[in-house]
Amino acid sequence: MLCSLSTKLTQKELIAIKDLERELGKTLLAFTCHKVDPAEINDEQLAKLQKVENELGISLVAVQR
């Protein structure tokens, strides 16, 4: 299972989250989880992946299609 920030929230969902933020006095982040299978990669592929991660300042995950 892999979770990422939710980017397709409805207006109703956004309002509910904002209302809860106001009530709690806290900032909330919404995540959506996806069922994915990790891909096996070799050392050379891992090095390339890590190089791009470092260049872009992000995390990458290799998954099965």
WOWOVEN-V477731 format. One record per backbone hydrogen bond with DSSP energy under -0.5 kcal/mol. NH is the residue of the N-H (numbers start at 0). CO is the residue of the C=O. E is the energy in kcal/mol with one decimal. If there is no record, write none. Layout:
nh=NH co=CO e=E
nh=NH co=CO e=E
This chain:
nh=1 co=33 e=-2.7
nh=3 co=31 e=-2.5
nh=5 co=29 e=-3.0
nh=13 co=9 e=-2.5
nh=14 co=10 e=-2.3
nh=15 co=11 e=-2.1
nh=16 co=12 e=-2.3
nh=17 co=13 e=-2.8
nh=18 co=14 e=-2.7
nh=19 co=15 e=-2.0
nh=20 co=16 e=-2.5
nh=21 co=17 e=-2.3
nh=22 co=18 e=-2.3
nh=23 co=19 e=-2.8
nh=24 co=20 e=-2.4
nh=25 co=20 e=-1.2
nh=31 co=3 e=-2.9
nh=33 co=1 e=-2.8
nh=35 co=33 e=-0.7
nh=38 co=61 e=-2.3
nh=45 co=41 e=-2.6
nh=46 co=42 e=-2.3
nh=47 co=43 e=-2.0
nh=48 co=44 e=-2.5
nh=49 co=45 e=-2.8
nh=50 co=46 e=-2.0
nh=51 co=47 e=-2.1
nh=52 co=48 e=-2.4
nh=53 co=49 e=-2.5
nh=54 co=50 e=-2.2
nh=55 co=51 e=-2.5
nh=56 co=52 e=-2.1
nh=57 co=52 e=-1.3
nh=63 co=36 e=-3.5
